[in-house]
Amino acid sequence: MMKMKKYTAPTMVEAMKKVRGDFGDDAVILSSNVVKTKGFLGLFQKRSVEVVAGFDQTIEKHPIELPARPVVQSTVQTNTTEQLQKEMQEMKNLIKGMQQSDRTLEKFPDELVPLLMKLQSQGLAHEYIVEAGDLLYERMKKEKKDFTNSEQLQIMKEWFSAKLKDVPFGGISYTKKYINVLGPTGVGKTTTIAKIAARALLEEKKKIAFITTDTYRIAAIEQLRTYANLLQAPVEIAYNETDFRAAIEKLQDRDLIFIDTAGRNYKEAKFVEDLQSLVDFSLDMETYLVLSTTSKEQDMDIIIDRFKKFPIEKFIFTKTDETSSVGSMINLMLKHKIGTAYYTDGQEVPEDIIEANVEKLFSLLLAGDQDA
């Protein structure tokens, strides 16, 4: 059972002292906000910090007496207990991480904490949050003033732009004939290809075509055929390298040929090797790696490492409308020095796709904040 309590103090440090005094180091910071209260006759506003903290009253401290079970159910009971213990450990690890992050934010002035906590909630890497906080704090001390929310956002935007200045952005170049789209299963690769192809046809008046190597799933072929019919574009199916070469020859009159590769579990090296033997990467080709923002960052990181042998131009991130945490996009771009071509925010073709740039990604990261 989680016991919760609200604290109000002049600073975050003092609020945390109160929390630890009641709950010790096992406390969980559930939320924190800077609030302003009016003084005498409604004048002289005072700034204070409001913190909601919780304490997990664990099973060990408050054991629950379980009724005796028949021997035949002992295996089920053991499995249930093990599952509860596993979930409890995962919760403790999560709590520990939250505590470390919250303690790091204690060194910053209270008025900076809400913005930094926003970055934290978006999943931006700890090192970048601290770096951004340090920059804001140094600017405050140098200019000897408190920054408004819009001023904080402007400084944060400048830091963000500088951080990503060497990372490329933007969609397909229209200078290469083949657009190759890679990615694991379930990321929305085929729909994304259809969106890009539709824009090439409708906005750039390009003659387009499709090749699919996703012969493992009949539904995937039919989905691509449906989009191709709507766009009045031909589709070729390549089961092997010979089929792929034949498809290339057949579609030579087209301006752009979009290659929809098989969606597989690319954490397994074998599937990456199969792809390498099927698609001719020496062609006049741009290659993009599609990742879903609903995936765990660690899993996406493994997939990126698997595809390092391919000439990945940029990432395409999908399903940004299905998550409230897009910091992983920034983390992966900075770690691998690979930019972003597009991100998608829905299933509609061709509407729900945005060509990426620094300004749009910053707004996405700070979604919901005024002037972001």
Secondary structure, DSSP 8 states (H G I E B T S, - for coil): -EEEEEEEESSHHHHHHHHHHHHGGGEEEEEEEEEEE--GGG-S-EEEEEEEEEEE--TTTS--------GGGHHHHHHHHHHHHHHHHHHHHHHHHHHHHHHHHTTS-GGGHHHHHHHHHTT--HHHHHHHHHHHHHHHHHHTS---HHHHHHHHHHHHHHHTTTS-B-S--SSSSEEEEE-BTTS-HHHHHHHHHHHHHHTT---EEEEE---S-HHHHHHHHHHHHHTT--EEE-SSHHHHHHHHHHTTT-SEEEEE---B-TTSHHHHHHHHHHS-TTSSEEEEEEEETTS-HHHHHHHHHHGGGS-EEEEEEE-GGG-S--HHHHHHHHHHT-EEEEEE-SS-TTTSEEE--HHHHHHHHTTTSTT-
